[in-house]
Amino acid sequence: MSKCWLVPQMTLKLVKNRGPSMSVIGGISSQRGLVHYDIITESNNAENFEHFLINLKKKCDGNKVLLVLDNLRVHYSKKIQYLFDEKFHQMFLPSYSSKLNPIELLWGYLKKKWA
């Protein structure tokens, strides 16, 4: 004799609004550790990234800086190109190579601690 289980119907309601977005932008140095960060309570855009770069450049006070950037669209913005000069350089990683970006280790650690 086989058993038959009666399963009640269930309705699953999905939340459409995930809540506010939050982004963290950071700059680290192999000598000094975390140099500068910004917490943005919205999606990252060219204006937010420009603000971050201006403050990072001030903190680095004329020292040579090489920014290792991934392929986020705001990193290519024409709006920020005026900030780069002989002492403040940018270098782009190849696509899909986030493990080559040193700050990803920090983000992974922080996410693990926060969760």
Residue pairs with C-beta under 8 A, 6 or more apart in sequence:
20 41
20 42
21 41
21 42
21 43
22 39
22 40
22 41
23 39
23 40
23 42
23 43
23 44
23 48
24 37
24 38
24 39
24 40
24 107
25 37
25 38
25 40
25 44
25 48
25 49
25 52
26 34
26 36
26 37
26 38
26 103
26 106
26 107
27 34
27 35
27 36
27 37
27 52
27 56
27 67
27 103
28 34
28 35
28 102
28 103
28 106
29 35
30 102
34 106
35 56
35 59
35 60
36 52
36 55
36 56
36 59
38 48
38 51
38 52
38 55
40 48
42 48
44 72
44 74
45 74
46 74
46 77
46 79
46 80
47 79
48 74
49 74
49 75
49 77
49 80
50 77
50 79
50 80
50 83
53 67
53 80
53 83
54 83
56 65
57 65
57 83
57 88
60 88
62 87
63 87
64 87
64 89
65 87
65 88
65 89
66 89
66 90
66 91
67 88
67 89
67 90
67 91
68 91
68 93
68 100
68 101
68 102
68 103
69 75
69 90
69 91
69 92
69 93
70 92
70 93
70 97
70 98
70 101
71 92
71 93
71 95
74 80
75 90
75 92
84 90
93 100
93 101
94 100
98 104
